[in-house]
């Protein structure tokens, strides 16, 4: 019911060792120095000053180029044309052309010029703050260039000349004389541009993906490597589609490890990359290497070992190795208690209550985890615990007011501490609760709100959350549309959802599963056995329980009661036991199986069991479906009065919140109750049959529609209205010709 928020995203990685990093002088970095110098002079022009928007765009472009991979000349020119004003771009091109024409002397003048921008004393205030990102870059480049011997400077110039020629920078006229300088108040201060401003960098998705892919084959510096690793970790946890594909990310990670073998974060990134590809051996290998390098760093070496055990437990839990996960958790708990590490203990407790089978013990652990997380200011764990506790309350039959009141606590934490991922998860939980309590319209509304809200975080890319909650929300909207007969729109929603995730990701498999569920349901309603068989077979590979349920429904459709009963027995005896919603579905299917054999007294037994389960778990929507079929069984047993009264009571909830299929079955049941009266009120039943036929046509439920047409023809025959009888019979025969089914299967269902 709920999105499986993964606590692995909350696991810390321990201390971070930092190794030596020597700056190298490259043509790309020389071009950035020229851009810094050009921007400094452009800020001081009196005749054509830069606007605030142009200054902002230039500063953000400079930060993006400093923190991103090195670009060749052509790609750099594309970025400059996209962001720089035309006057500033032409001035930069003239400056680069002069550098190329002046030779080695031009490079020395460039370095000397940018060095003046960060000088500690001068006639005007600092143009570049020494402590800013640009200031650090300029200082490191000046130091690296000063250390170069003459033959290295000559090599750098040759590379720059080739870089400039390959980039095909446009030829421009000679730069006019330098303009008058502004006073000190108008000079540039890139120190005011904070790292938080990088959030606005990136533009559209294509540009971000293009920048990420350009890391392949590059050799980033140590700081660029750390930035790349942190960015990819953030994207893997929030918006996997914007991260590098698994193969390219593994190539980049391998290159980073060759250049920085002590970079533990790169091993952890490789672990996450293997995890999303479901590669167990590679994930274990990368995790071991990550914490081998991380455990010896920092003031507390054992801290890395604690989180190593915790991450190993999360790995085994992800792959379903419950015993190994519990063993790793016990080790993490022991080391955390020895070191008095309350935060690591709370992380372990989060996994412990997810792996515990006993509901009473799980409830006790959840309450303790929520309270302790609040005391330690672990807001993510507290919000996650509240959502999991809400799920457990709903499944154990809590009142709707209690469940939604509990969920409001999570909303409060998410809003106070800006947790967009858990905010999206809370919307998904609210949608699931509405579906559970029989309000599919509200569930659809909550899912649409989730798809429309802005969940951009505060990370470098500011990427919106696009994970499992989004996939579940799209599935809820598509399921609601399919229930109203809007199959084309439902397919559009699922197609859009499939485009938001990598094809091999868990979210893409979830979208595919929902698509197959919809196709199987549609094929079963239409009586298309071949299509239902294909969907059920494909669904079994993604969700074996759902696939077997659809196969059991298919056996019932084909008139194979023995195979259907065998699958039902397996599903009902499965361990762990099915969730309440699935249990009610299985009992309803068993009742239909017995009714198909005209054993209506035997069909009442599973219906009463399903009704008791719905009342105990407060499954209001499922309760209406059970009562509708129970009324049909009463009618078949000759209890017309109780059946009619029950149908009248179900009219309001089903016509308000029911799907087209449930509403059509209600109309058909009320029509049969009228036809069974003494004296018969056959003519009053005809409008109900007409409305049922209209709804079933919209839903393309040809199987039940044949029952309606058959009943209409019989009713007109008894009323001695031959023309209408012939019309209804003709419609029935046309439908049989267009959508053939097995002999009389559609006449034996509970309707």
N, C-alpha and C positions, 0 to 999 in steps of 0.2 A: 504494500500500500504506500509506503513512504520511500523517498529517495534514500539510497544507501550512502549517506554522507560518510566519507572514508576518513577516519582519524589519522591516516598516514600523512595527510597533508598538514597535520598539526604537530608531527614529530620533529623535534629540534635535531640539529645535526652536530651539536657539540662545538668545541673550539675550532678555530680556523687558522691553520699555520700559514704564514706569509713568507714567501721566499724572495730572493733578490730579483730585481727586474730592471734591466738596463734598456734605456730608450734607444731606438735605432732611427736614423735619419733616412726618410724615404721621400720620393717625389710627392706622394699624397700629403704627407705632413708638411712639406714645404709649401704646398698649395694652400693648406689651412693657415699657415703663418702669414702668407700673403693676404688671405681673406681677413684675418684679424687686423693687419695693418691697414688694409683698404677700408674696413668698417670704421676704424678709429679716425681716419682722415675724413670719411664721409660725415661722421657725427659733428665735425667741427666746421662744416661748410655753412656760410651765412646765406648764400644766394639760393641754394636748393637743399634745405634741411630735410632729413628723413622724418617721416611721420611716425607716430607711436606704433602703428601696426607694422610698418616696415622694420622698425628697430626690433620689435618682438619676433617677427618672422626670421630675421637675420640671426638673432641670438639663439633661437631654438634650432635653426639649421646648423649653426656652428656646434652646439652641444651634441646634436645628433651625429654629426660627422666625426666629432672627437670620440664619442663613445661607441660608434659603430665600426664595422669592418672597413678596411682600406678599399677604395674604389679605383678602377682604372680611369683614365682621362675622360673617356666618353661617358661613363656612368656619373662621374663627378659633374660634368657639364650639364647633364640632364637634371641633376639635383639643384644645381645653381640656377638654371633657367626657371625651374619650377618655383623657387622661393625668393630669389633676389630681385630687387627693382632693376629695371633696364639700365639706369645710369650707373648703379653700383656694379652690375654685371660687366658692363663695358669697361669700367675703370679697373676691375679685377683682371679682365682679359689683357688690357694694356700692360698692367703690372707683370703678369706672367710672361708676356712676350718680351718685356725688357729684361727679365731675369734670364730668359733663354738667350737673348742677344748679348748680354753682358758677360756671360761665362761665369767662371769661378768667382770673380770679383762681385758679380751681382748677388750671388748667394751670401757672400760675407756681408754685403750691405743690407740685405734683407734681415739677417740674424741680428746685426747691430741695430737696425731700426726697431725691431720688435723688443729688443732688450731695453730700449729707452722707455717703452710703454710700462715696464714694471720697475723702473729705476726708483730707488728709495728717495731721491731728492731731485728736484727739477723746477723749472719756472712755472709749471702748472701742476694741478693735482694728478693723482695716479689715473691713467687711462684704463688700466687693467689691475684689478685687485690681485695681490700676490697669493691670497688664500683661496681664490675662486678656481673653478674647474679649468677655465681658460688660462688663468695665471699659472697653475701647476704645469699645464701643458707647455706654455711658453718657456718657463724656467727649465724644464727638463730638456726641451729641444735646444735651447741655447747651450746648456751644459754638454749635451751630446755632440753638438756641432763643434764646440770648442775643443773637444778631446780628439777629434778626427785628425789623422795625419794628412799631409797634402795629397798623397795618392788616393786616399779614401774620399777626400773632397772632390777630386777630379772624377772619380767613379760616380759619386752622387750626382754631379752635374751632368754626366753623360746619361745617367738614368732619367734625370729630370727632363733633359732635352728630348729623349725618346718618348717619355710619358706625355709631354706637351704635344709632340707631333702626332702621336697615336690618338690623342684626345680630340684633335681637329678643332682646337679652340678658334673662334672666329677672329679674323684679322680686323683690327680697328685702327682708326687714325691715332696719331700721337696725342698723348694726354696734354690738355691745356695747362698753363702755369698754375701752380698751387693757389687755391683761393685763400681769402683772408680767414684767419683763425678766429673762432669764437672765444669768448671768455671761458674761464675755468668751469663755470656752472654748466656749460653745454657739452663737456667732454664725456667720453664713454666711460662707463664703469661696469664692466661685465661681472664684477663681484656681486652686483645686486641680483643677478640671475641665479636662483637657487636650484638645487637638484630637483625640487618638486615641480619646477616648470617643465621638466622633461615629460611629464604626463601628457602634455598636449602634443607631443611629437608623434608622428606616425601617419597622419592623414588617413587614407582609406585602407582597406584590408589588403589590396593588391600591393600597395607600396610597402606595407609592413612585411608582407610575405617575401617581397623581393629583397628587402634589406636583410632579412634573416637568412635567406638562401645564399646571399653573397658571402657569408662566412665560410662556405665550403671552399677548401683549398687555401684559405688565408692562414696567416700566422699572427694571431693577435698578441698584444702585450699581456703582461700578468693582470693588470687592472681591467683590460678589455675582456680577458678570459673570465675573470670573476663576474663582470657585469653580464656577459653572455650567459654564463651558467645560471645566475640568479634570475635573469629574464626568462630563460627557457623553463626553469622550475616553476615560475609564476604562471606561465602560459599553460604548462601541462596540468596545473591544478585548477585553473579557472576557465581557460578557453583553448582547448587542445588543437582546434583547427588552425589557430594562428601560430602554433609552435612548428618547428621543423618536422618534416616527416620522419618516421623512425629510422630509415636507412641513412638519410642525410644527417640527422642528429647524431647517430652513432659514428659517422665519419668525422664530424666536427669534434665530438668528444675524444675520439682516438687521437686526433691531431693535437688537441689541447693537452692530453696526457703525455704525448711525446715531448712537447715543449715544456710542460710543467708537471713532472712526474709526482710532485708532492701536493698537487691540487686535489684535496680530498673531495671537494664539492663536485668536481668533474666525474669522479667515480659514482657519487650519489646521483648525479644527473643520469648517468648510464643505467643505474639501478631503476630509476623512474621510467626511463625509456624502455627497458626490457619489461617492466611491469605492465605498461600499457599494451605491449605486444604479446603478453602472456608467455614470456620466455623465462621459465623458472631457473634454468641453469645459469643463464647470463645474469639474471637478477641477483642470485645468491653470490655469484662470483664478484660482481660489481659492489655489492653491499659489503662483503668481507674486505675488499681492497679499500673501500671508503673509510671504514672504521679502523683498519690497520694503520692508516696514515693520520687519522684523526685522534686516536686514543692517546698518542704520546704527546700531543700538543696541549698548551694551556696550563693554567695553574693547577687544575684538578684532572689528572689523566683518567681517573675512573669514570668521569662523567661521560666520555665518549663510549666507554664500554656499556654503560647503562642504556644509553640510547641505541647502541648497536643491538642489544638484546631486544629492545622494544621494537625497533624496525624489523628485526628478524621475525618477531611474533606477528607483526602486521603482514609481512610477506606470506607466511604460512597460512594466516587467516584468509588472505585474498585467494589463495589457491585451494582452500578447503581442507588444509591439513590441521585439523582441530587439536589433535594431540601434541604435535610439534609446536603449535602456536601457544598452547597453555604451558608447555615446558619452558619456552623462551620467556613467557610472561612471568613465570615464577622466578626465573633468574633475574629479570629486570626488577621485580618487586624486592627481592632479597638485597640486591646491590643498592637500590634506592633507600631502603630502610637503614642499611649500614651507613650510608652517607647522609641520611636525613634530608633527602631530596624530595620534597613534597610535590613539586611539579611533575617529575617523572612518575611518581606514584599515581598522580591523577591521570596521566596519559595511560598508564597500565590499567587503571581501574576502568577507563573508557572501553578498552578492548575486552576487559574481563566480563563486563556485563553484556557485551555483544556475543560472547562465546558461551555464556552460561545457559544451560537448558532449563534449570528449575526456575519457574516464574516467580515464586516467592523470593528466592535468593536474588534474582535479577532486579526485582522491584526494590529490595533493600539496598542493593549496590547502586542503583540509579539515584535514589534519594540521597545517599551519602555522597556520591560523586557530584551531584548538582550543588549541594550545600558547601562542600569543600572547595569546589571550583570557584564559587562566588567569593569565598573568604580569601583565596589566593589570587583573585583578579584574573583568573583564566576564563575570560569571557566566551571564547569560542567553545571550550569544553562545556561550559555551563549552558550555553544556548543549544548545543548539540544534545546534551543530556536531557534538557527539557523537551526537545522534539521527540527523542526516543521514548521518553516517559509518556508523552501524549499518545504515541502509537500504542504502547502497551496498555494504557488506560482504555483506549477505544476498542482494542481487541478483547479486553476483558469485560466489556459491557458497561463502561462508564456513561453517565448521562452526557448528552451533547453540550450542555452548559459547562460541565466540569472540564470536558476535553478542550473546548475553545478557550475557557478561562486559563487553563494551563498553557496553551499555545500562545496566549497573549503575553506571557512572561518572556518567552523567546523573542517575540517581536520587540518588546521593550529593550531587551539586551542588544539585539541587532541594530536597532535605531540609535541607541545611546553610544555604541562603540563602533559604528560603521562597519558592519560585517555583511557585505553584499552577497557572499556565497550562501551564508546561512539564512539571509533574508529571502533569497530565491527558494531555498529548501523549505522555509516556513510557508511560503505560498503553495508549494507543492503538497505539503502536509495538510494545509487547510482544504485544498481541493479534494484530497483523498478522504478527509473526514466528511465533507459534504456528500461525496458519493456513497460512503458507508452508511450515512444516516438518511439516505433516500432523497437527496436533493441534487440531481444531476445538473440542473440548470445553474445552481450556485457553484458547483464544481467546475463547470465550463467557464463561468465568469471569473473565478479565481485563477484558472489556467490562462485565460486571456490577459488578465492583469499581470501575471508573471511574464508573459511573452512581450508585454508592452513597456514594463517599467525599465528604468535605466539602472543597471546593476554594475556599472563601471566602478572599479576599485581605485585605490590610491597607488597602485604600482607604477612601474615605469611606462608600460604601454596603456594602462587604464583600460584594459580589455574587459568588456562585459562578461559576466558569468554565463557560460554556455556549456553546461554539463548535464548531468542526469536529471535535475529538475526541469530543464527546458525540454528534454526528450519526453519526460512524463507529461508535461503540460501539453505538448503537441499531440501526444497520444490521447489525452482526455478530450481535447477539442475535436480531434478526428473521430473519436468514438461517439461523441455527442452528435456530430453531423451525420455519421452513418446511421445512428439510431433514428434520425429524422428523414432518412432516405436520400440525403445529400452525399452520395458516394463520390461524385466527381470532386466536390470541395474537400471532402475528407482525404482523398488521394493527393490533392494539392498541398494540404497541410503537412501530410507525412513526407511528401517529396521535398518540401522546404526544410523540414526537420532533418532529413537525410543529408541535405547539402551542408548543414551546419557542423557536421562531425566528420572526422577521418573515417574512411570506409572500414578500417580494421579495429576501430575503437569499441569500447563497451557500450557507449551511447548509441552508436550506429547499429549495433546488434539489438539494442532495446527498441529502437525505431523499427527495425526489420521485424522483430517479434510482434509489435503492435500491428504492423501492416498485415502480417500473416494471420493474426487473430481476426482482424476485420474481414479479410478475404475468406477465411474458413466460415465465419458466421454468415456472411453473405451467400456463400455457396450452399450452406445447409438450409437456409431459408428458401432459396430458390430450388432446392432439390437436385443440384448438380453434383453428383457423387464423384465424378472424376476430378473436378476442381477442388472439392473438399478434401479428397484424398491427397492431392498434391500439396495443398496448404498444410494439412495435418502432418505429413511427412517432413516438410521443411521446418515446421514449428517444433517437432520433436527434437531436432538438433539444437535448437536454442533453449527450449524449456520442455524437458521431457514430460512433466506433469500436465502442462497445457496440451501438449501434443497427444498424449494418451486420452485426455478428456474429449478432444475433438474426434479422435478415432472411435471412441465409444459412441458418441453421437452419430457418427457415420454408420456404425454397425446397426444402430437402431433405425436409421433411415433406410438401410438396405434390408431390414427384416431379418437380422442375425442376432437373436436374443442371447444365445450362449456366449458368443464373443464379447458382446456388450457387457453382460453380467461379469465375465471374467476380468475385464479391464476395470470395471467399477469396484470389484472386490480388492484388486491390487491398489487402487488409488485410496480407498477408504482405510486400508491396513498399512499404508505407507508410514515410514518414520523419517523425520518428524511428522506428526499428524497434520493434515491440511488445515489451512487457516479457515476461520468461520465462513467467509464468503465462498470459498471453494467447497467446503463441506456441504453447504446448502445447495450448491449447483449439483453436486454428486447425488444428493438425496432426491432432488427434483428429477434428475435423469433416471434414477431407479424407479421413481413413481411412473414416469412416462413409459418405461420399459414394461412394467407390469400392466399398465393400462392398454398398451399395444396388444397384449395377450388377453384382453377383456377381463383381467383380474382386478376389478375396480376396488374390491374390498382390500386386496393386498396392496394396492397403490396408496391407500389411505395411511398405511403404517409409516412409510418414509416421509410422507407429507406432514404428518403430525410430528415426527422427529425433527424435520426441518423447521416447522413452526416453533417448536420449543427452543431450538437453537437461535432462531431470529429474536425471540422474545428475551432470551437470556443475554444475547449480545447486542440488543437494541438495533438490529439490522432492519430499519423500517422499509427501505426499498425492497429488499429481498422478501420481507414479510408479506407485502402486497402481492408479489408474484406467487408465493406459496398459497396464500388464501384464494387467489384466482383459480389455481389448479385444484384446490380442495373443493371449491364450489362446483367445478366441472365434474369432479368425482361424485359429489353428492347428487348432482343431476342424473348422472349415469346410474346411480343406485336407486333412483326413484324419489329422492328427497327434493322435490321441486321447490317447495316453500323455503326451506333453509338456504338452498342454493340461490334463489332469487333475492332473499334478504341480504345474503353475503355480497352478492354482486352489486346491490344498491349501495352498501357501505363502502365498497371499493371504488365506486364511480368517481368520487371527489379526488382522492389521492392519485389514482391512475390517470385521470384526464388532466390533472394539473402537472404531475411530475413524471408520468410514465412515457415510455418510448412509443413509437408508432405500433410496434408489434404487440406490446402489452395492451394498448388502447384497442387495437383491432380484436384481440382475443376477448376483451371485456364486452365489446359490442356483439360479438358472436355468441358469447355466453348468455347475455341478456336476451338475444333473439331466440335462442333455444329454450330458455325458461318460458318465454311467451308462447312458443309453439307447443310446449308441454302442458299448458293450462287446460282446465275443463270449464266451459267450452273453450276450444282453442282460439287464441287471438293472433291468427296467422298474419293478418294484414298489418297489425301493429309491428310485427317483426321485420317487415320488408325494409323500412327506412334504416333500421339498425344494420341489416345485411348490406345495404347500399353503402353506408358509411364505412363498414368494415372492409368492403371490397375496394373502396377508394384509398383507404390507408394502406392496405396490403399491396395495391398497385404501385403506390409511391415507394414503398419499401422493397419492391420486387420480390416479395415473399410468395412465389408462385405455388409453393406446396400448400400453404394454408388457404390461398386464394381459390384453389380448386375445390376445397371443402365448402367455401362460401358460395361459389357458383352452383355447385351440386345442390346445396340446401335451398338456394333461391329457385332452382328449377323444380324441385320437389314441392316447394310451397306454392308456386304458381299452378302446378298441376292439381294440387288439392283444392285450390280456389277456382279451378276450372277456367283459368285465364290462359287459353292455348297460345295466343300470340306472344305474350310475355314469357310463357314457359318455353316456347321454341327459341326465343331470343336468348334466354339464360342457358338453355341446353347448347345452343350454337357457340356461345362464349366459352362454355366448359370444354366443348370438343376442340375449339381453336386453341385454347390454352393447353390442352393435353397434347395437341399436335406440335405446338411450339416448345413445350417444356415437358417431355414425357417423364414419368416416374414409374416406380414399381407398382404392381397391381394393388390398388386399394390402400397403400401405405398412408396416404394423406387422410383417409377416413377413420383411422384407428387412433389418432392422437387425442390427447386431452385438450379440448378447446372450449 
